[in-house]
């Protein structure tokens, strides 16, 4: 019984941490969100609202996230199709 009382808060913290990671990953690697941010970035650059170097750095970051998101999507698709 004491073990359950001690481990309950720890397991709750772990569950909350997992949920936070899941939501952060969703935001960080959501394809439509990344595409929208790339469009906004391009518009800001074309309107002269940001220097070329800052644009290139941010674009590279977003494209890397896009590649990771696409890879994750393909892995999920493979997993789903292999189960059937």
Secondary structure, 3 states (H helix, E strand, C coil): CHHHHHHHHHHHHHHHHHHHHHHHHHHHCCHHHHHHHHHHHHHHHHCCCCCHHHHHHHHHHHHHHHHHHHHHHHHHHHHHHHHC
